[in-house]
Amino acid sequence: MIIFADQIIPSIMKYGIIGTGAIGGYYGAKLAYSGKDVHFLLHRDYDIVREKGLKVLSCDGVFSITSIHAYKDVKEMPLCDVVLVGLKSVNNCLLAHLLPPLLKEDSLVILIQNGIGLEADLQIMFPNLSIAAGLAFICSSKTEPGIIRHECYGSINIGNYSCKDSAKLQAVIDDFTHAGVKAALVEYREARWKKAVWNMPFNGMTVALNTTTDQLLSNPETERLIHDQMLEVIHAAQHLGVENIHEQFADKMIQMTRQMVPYSPSMKLDFDFRRPMEIDYLYTKPIKEAQKAGFSMSKLEMLESELRFIQRRYLSIKD
């Protein structure tokens, strides 16, 4: 904050978006549409977005960002106060060269990604970096160049991993709130594992059975299996000492999913388009963490094996 006598003028933070897809693109667009200084890194649809802008077909109202700061090369982007990473975690190896051109001494990087262990691995890559987790509760997709479809929900929680600047974290929350996005600061480990309660069953099961969330809950057998898998995640978190996560949370997540539109999670879309799936952070790492604590997620271990079998088949055919 810059203070002049009795007047307080908020500083304007510069945002960088790495991974302008269904998630990073949506939140970046919301910030940009509200007047924030946002800079987008694009790949496949760079030319289209430069020409026509970024359009969001939202359940809350359609909007477009026409005067957009779009870049094809991260080296052309400015230094940023906050970097929102919306990449698929299978591409996190790219962060070693994507992040440095954007970073100042006090930059904050927020990983809006699914899984367990993401922040720890990034911290190894950048030991002095301020990092937070972005937990998105949203149904959105990007299946056309320059167009994001936002179907329902849209809030985001921020869990602090290694940022010592609490004022900056609050400033991010304030910017999201001003942009019309419900946002809150939450405890990091609790937030990551609560997100996993939904992600681990629904992402993998929609792939394994080639279906959508509503179909899984309309069948008593698969609903029971989803519930059992959720309990495995909750019990794993409890064994790891995560607080405020109880069995009733599984019922809450199932009820929330019933209220959603029929949905294909991000892993199902990766499967549909024959892209690598985020198996490592969504399954392998949390399963190993639980095993270290003496707990076996047997049903989810089986699901992980099925996903690796499915992925190996279609990637080998693609190659």
C-alpha positions as CSV (number, residue, x, y, z in Angstrom):
1,M,0.0,0.0,0.0
2,I,1.1,3.6,-0.8
3,I,0.0,6.0,1.9
4,F,-0.4,9.8,1.3
5,A,-1.5,11.6,4.5
6,D,-4.9,10.2,5.4
7,Q,-5.5,8.6,2.1
8,I,-4.6,5.0,1.3
9,I,-4.1,4.1,-2.3
10,P,-3.9,0.4,-3.1
11,S,-0.9,-0.7,-5.2
12,I,-1.7,-2.4,-8.5
13,M,-0.3,-5.8,-8.9
14,K,0.7,-7.3,-12.2
15,Y,-0.5,-10.8,-12.9
16,G,1.0,-13.4,-15.2
17,I,-1.0,-16.4,-16.4
18,I,1.0,-19.5,-17.3
19,G,-1.4,-22.0,-18.8
20,T,-4.3,-20.1,-20.4
21,G,-6.7,-23.1,-20.4
22,A,-10.0,-23.8,-18.8
23,I,-8.8,-22.8,-15.3
24,G,-6.0,-20.3,-15.7
25,G,-7.8,-18.7,-18.6
26,Y,-11.0,-18.3,-16.6
27,Y,-9.5,-16.7,-13.5
28,G,-7.1,-14.6,-15.6
29,A,-10.1,-13.4,-17.7
30,K,-12.1,-12.5,-14.6
31,L,-9.2,-10.5,-13.2
32,A,-8.6,-8.8,-16.6
33,Y,-12.3,-8.0,-17.1
34,S,-12.4,-6.3,-13.7
35,G,-9.5,-4.0,-14.7
36,K,-6.5,-5.8,-13.3
37,D,-3.2,-5.8,-15.1
38,V,-3.1,-9.4,-16.5
39,H,-0.6,-10.9,-19.0
40,F,-1.4,-14.2,-20.6
41,L,1.0,-16.8,-22.0
42,L,-0.6,-18.8,-24.9
43,H,0.4,-21.6,-27.1
44,R,-1.9,-23.2,-29.7
45,D,-4.5,-20.5,-29.8
46,Y,-2.2,-17.5,-29.6
47,D,-3.0,-16.1,-33.1
48,I,-6.7,-16.4,-32.6
49,V,-6.7,-14.8,-29.1
50,R,-4.5,-12.0,-30.4
51,E,-7.0,-11.3,-33.2
52,K,-10.3,-12.0,-31.5
53,G,-9.6,-11.9,-27.8
54,L,-10.5,-14.4,-25.1
55,K,-14.2,-15.2,-24.7
56,V,-15.8,-16.8,-21.6
57,L,-19.2,-18.4,-22.1
58,S,-20.2,-18.3,-18.4
59,C,-23.3,-19.5,-16.6
60,D,-23.0,-16.1,-14.8
61,G,-23.0,-14.1,-18.1
62,V,-20.9,-14.1,-21.3
63,F,-18.0,-11.7,-21.5
64,S,-14.9,-11.1,-23.6
65,I,-11.4,-9.7,-23.2
66,T,-10.6,-8.0,-26.5
67,S,-7.7,-5.7,-25.5
68,I,-5.6,-8.6,-24.1
69,H,-2.0,-8.8,-23.2
70,A,-1.2,-12.0,-25.0
71,Y,2.3,-13.5,-25.5
72,K,3.7,-16.6,-27.2
73,D,7.1,-16.3,-25.6
74,V,7.5,-15.9,-21.9
75,K,10.6,-13.8,-22.4
76,E,8.4,-11.1,-23.9
77,M,6.3,-10.9,-20.7
78,P,6.9,-8.3,-18.0
79,L,8.0,-9.1,-14.4
80,C,5.0,-10.0,-12.4
81,D,3.9,-9.6,-8.8
82,V,1.8,-12.8,-8.9
83,V,2.0,-15.7,-11.3
84,L,-1.0,-18.0,-11.6
85,V,0.0,-21.4,-13.0
86,G,-2.8,-23.2,-14.7
87,L,-0.7,-25.7,-16.6
88,K,-1.5,-29.4,-16.5
89,S,0.9,-30.8,-13.8
90,V,2.3,-33.2,-16.4
91,N,4.0,-30.1,-17.8
92,N,5.5,-28.8,-14.6
93,C,9.0,-29.6,-15.8
94,L,8.5,-26.6,-18.1
95,L,8.3,-24.2,-15.1
96,A,12.1,-24.3,-14.8
97,H,12.4,-22.0,-17.8
98,L,8.9,-20.5,-17.9
99,L,9.0,-18.9,-14.5
100,P,12.4,-17.1,-14.2
101,P,11.6,-14.4,-16.8
102,L,8.5,-13.4,-14.8
103,L,10.0,-13.4,-11.3
104,K,11.0,-10.5,-9.1
105,E,12.5,-11.0,-5.7
106,D,9.1,-10.9,-4.0
107,S,6.9,-12.6,-6.7
108,L,4.3,-15.0,-5.5
109,V,3.5,-18.1,-7.6
110,I,0.1,-19.8,-7.1
111,L,-0.3,-23.3,-8.5
112,I,-3.9,-23.7,-9.5
113,Q,-3.5,-27.4,-10.1
114,N,-4.8,-30.7,-8.9
115,G,-2.9,-33.1,-6.7
116,I,-0.6,-33.6,-3.7
117,G,3.0,-32.6,-3.6
118,L,3.0,-29.9,-6.3
119,E,4.3,-27.1,-4.1
120,A,7.0,-29.2,-2.5
121,D,8.4,-30.1,-5.9
122,L,8.3,-26.5,-7.1
123,Q,10.1,-25.4,-3.9
124,I,12.9,-27.8,-4.7
125,M,13.2,-26.2,-8.1
126,F,13.1,-22.7,-6.7
127,P,14.2,-22.8,-3.0
128,N,13.6,-19.1,-2.3
129,L,10.3,-18.7,-4.1
130,S,7.1,-17.7,-2.4
131,I,4.5,-20.4,-3.3
132,A,0.8,-20.9,-2.6
133,A,-1.8,-23.4,-3.7
134,G,-4.8,-22.4,-5.6
135,L,-7.8,-24.7,-5.0
136,A,-10.4,-24.0,-7.7
137,F,-14.0,-25.2,-7.3
138,I,-15.3,-24.8,-10.8
139,C,-16.7,-26.7,-13.7
140,S,-15.1,-25.2,-16.9
141,S,-13.6,-26.4,-20.1
142,K,-11.7,-25.1,-23.1
143,T,-12.3,-27.3,-26.1
144,E,-12.2,-24.5,-28.8
145,P,-9.4,-21.9,-29.5
146,G,-10.0,-18.7,-27.5
147,I,-13.2,-19.9,-25.9
148,I,-13.7,-21.0,-22.3
149,R,-17.0,-22.6,-21.2
150,H,-17.8,-22.0,-17.5
151,E,-20.7,-24.2,-16.5
152,C,-21.0,-23.8,-12.7
153,Y,-19.3,-22.8,-9.5
154,G,-16.1,-20.7,-9.8
155,S,-14.7,-20.0,-6.3
156,I,-11.1,-20.3,-5.4
157,N,-9.3,-20.9,-2.1
158,I,-5.7,-19.9,-1.5
159,G,-3.5,-22.1,0.8
160,N,-0.2,-20.6,1.8
161,Y,2.8,-22.9,1.4
162,S,5.9,-20.7,1.8
163,C,4.9,-17.0,1.3
164,K,5.9,-14.8,4.2
165,D,4.0,-11.8,2.9
166,S,0.5,-12.1,4.3
167,A,-0.4,-8.7,2.9
168,K,0.2,-9.9,-0.6
169,L,-1.9,-13.0,-0.1
170,Q,-4.7,-10.8,1.2
171,A,-4.3,-8.5,-1.8
172,V,-4.8,-11.5,-4.1
173,I,-8.0,-12.4,-2.3
174,D,-9.2,-8.8,-2.6
175,D,-8.4,-8.7,-6.3
176,F,-10.4,-11.9,-6.9
177,T,-13.3,-10.7,-4.8
178,H,-13.3,-7.4,-6.7
179,A,-13.4,-9.5,-9.9
180,G,-16.5,-11.3,-8.8
181,V,-14.8,-14.5,-7.7
182,K,-15.5,-15.9,-4.3
183,A,-12.1,-16.3,-2.7
184,A,-10.7,-17.2,0.8
185,L,-7.4,-17.9,2.6
186,V,-7.4,-21.5,3.9
187,E,-5.0,-23.9,5.7
188,Y,-2.8,-25.4,3.1
189,R,-2.7,-29.2,3.9
190,E,-6.4,-29.3,4.8
191,A,-7.3,-27.6,1.5
192,R,-5.1,-29.8,-0.7
193,W,-6.5,-33.1,0.9
194,K,-10.1,-31.9,0.9
195,K,-9.8,-31.2,-2.8
196,A,-8.4,-34.7,-3.3
197,V,-11.5,-36.1,-1.7
198,W,-13.4,-35.1,-4.9
199,N,-10.6,-35.3,-7.4
200,M,-9.3,-38.8,-6.8
201,P,-12.6,-40.6,-7.2
202,F,-14.3,-38.6,-9.9
203,N,-11.3,-37.8,-12.2
204,G,-10.3,-41.5,-12.4
205,M,-13.7,-43.1,-12.4
206,T,-15.0,-41.0,-15.3
207,V,-12.0,-42.2,-17.3
208,A,-12.1,-45.8,-16.2
209,L,-15.9,-46.1,-17.0
210,N,-15.9,-43.5,-19.8
211,T,-18.7,-41.5,-18.3
212,T,-19.7,-38.3,-16.5
213,T,-20.2,-37.4,-12.9
214,D,-24.0,-37.5,-13.0
215,Q,-23.9,-41.1,-14.4
216,L,-21.6,-42.3,-11.6
217,L,-24.0,-41.0,-9.0
218,S,-27.2,-42.3,-10.7
219,N,-26.1,-45.9,-10.3
220,P,-26.1,-47.3,-6.7
221,E,-23.0,-49.5,-7.2
222,T,-20.8,-46.7,-8.6
223,E,-22.1,-44.2,-6.1
224,R,-21.1,-46.6,-3.3
225,L,-17.7,-47.0,-4.8
226,I,-17.2,-43.3,-5.1
227,H,-18.2,-42.9,-1.5
228,D,-15.8,-45.6,-0.4
229,Q,-12.9,-44.0,-2.4
230,M,-13.7,-40.6,-0.8
231,L,-13.4,-42.3,2.6
232,E,-10.0,-43.7,1.7
233,V,-8.8,-40.2,0.9
234,I,-10.2,-38.9,4.2
235,H,-8.7,-41.7,6.3
236,A,-5.3,-41.2,4.5
237,A,-5.4,-37.5,5.4
238,Q,-6.3,-38.3,9.0
239,H,-3.3,-40.7,9.2
240,L,-1.1,-37.9,7.9
241,G,-2.3,-35.6,10.7
242,V,-4.5,-33.3,8.5
243,E,-7.0,-31.6,10.7
244,N,-10.7,-30.7,10.1
245,I,-11.4,-33.5,7.6
246,H,-14.0,-36.0,8.7
247,E,-16.1,-38.7,7.1
248,Q,-19.2,-36.5,6.8
249,F,-17.2,-34.5,4.2
250,A,-17.7,-37.3,1.7
251,D,-21.5,-36.9,1.9
252,K,-21.1,-33.2,1.4
253,M,-19.0,-33.7,-1.7
254,I,-21.5,-36.2,-3.2
255,Q,-24.4,-33.8,-2.5
256,M,-22.5,-31.0,-4.1
257,T,-21.8,-33.1,-7.2
258,R,-25.5,-34.0,-7.5
259,Q,-26.2,-30.3,-7.8
260,M,-23.6,-29.8,-10.6
261,V,-24.4,-30.0,-14.3
262,P,-23.3,-33.3,-15.8
263,Y,-19.6,-32.9,-15.9
264,S,-16.4,-34.4,-17.4
265,P,-13.5,-33.5,-15.1
266,S,-10.1,-32.4,-16.5
267,M,-8.7,-35.9,-16.6
268,K,-11.7,-37.2,-18.6
269,L,-11.1,-34.4,-21.1
270,D,-7.4,-35.4,-21.3
271,F,-8.5,-39.0,-22.0
272,D,-11.1,-37.9,-24.6
273,F,-8.4,-35.9,-26.5
274,R,-5.8,-38.7,-25.9
275,R,-3.5,-36.4,-23.9
276,P,-1.2,-37.5,-21.0
277,M,-3.2,-37.7,-17.7
278,E,-2.2,-36.1,-14.4
279,I,-1.8,-39.5,-12.7
280,D,1.4,-38.7,-10.7
281,Y,0.1,-35.9,-8.6
282,L,-3.5,-37.0,-8.5
283,Y,-2.8,-40.6,-7.5
284,T,0.8,-41.8,-7.2
285,K,2.1,-39.1,-4.8
286,P,-0.9,-39.1,-2.4
287,I,-1.0,-42.9,-2.4
288,K,2.7,-43.0,-1.5
289,E,2.3,-40.3,1.2
290,A,-0.5,-42.4,2.8
291,Q,1.6,-45.6,2.6
292,K,4.4,-43.7,4.5
293,A,1.9,-43.0,7.2
294,G,0.9,-46.7,7.3
295,F,-2.4,-46.4,5.4
296,S,-3.3,-48.1,2.1
297,M,-5.8,-46.6,-0.3
298,S,-6.5,-50.0,-1.9
299,K,-9.4,-49.0,-4.1
300,L,-7.6,-46.0,-5.4
301,E,-4.4,-48.0,-5.9
302,M,-6.4,-50.2,-8.2
303,L,-7.8,-47.2,-10.0
304,E,-4.3,-45.8,-10.5
305,S,-3.2,-49.1,-12.1
306,E,-6.3,-49.0,-14.4
307,L,-5.5,-45.4,-15.4
308,R,-1.9,-46.2,-16.3
309,F,-3.1,-49.2,-18.3
310,I,-5.6,-47.0,-20.2
311,Q,-3.1,-44.2,-20.8
312,R,-0.3,-46.6,-22.0
313,R,-2.6,-48.1,-24.6
314,Y,-3.8,-44.9,-26.2
315,L,-0.4,-43.1,-26.0
316,S,1.3,-46.1,-27.6
317,I,-1.3,-46.2,-30.4
318,K,-0.9,-42.4,-30.9
319,D,2.8,-42.7,-31.1
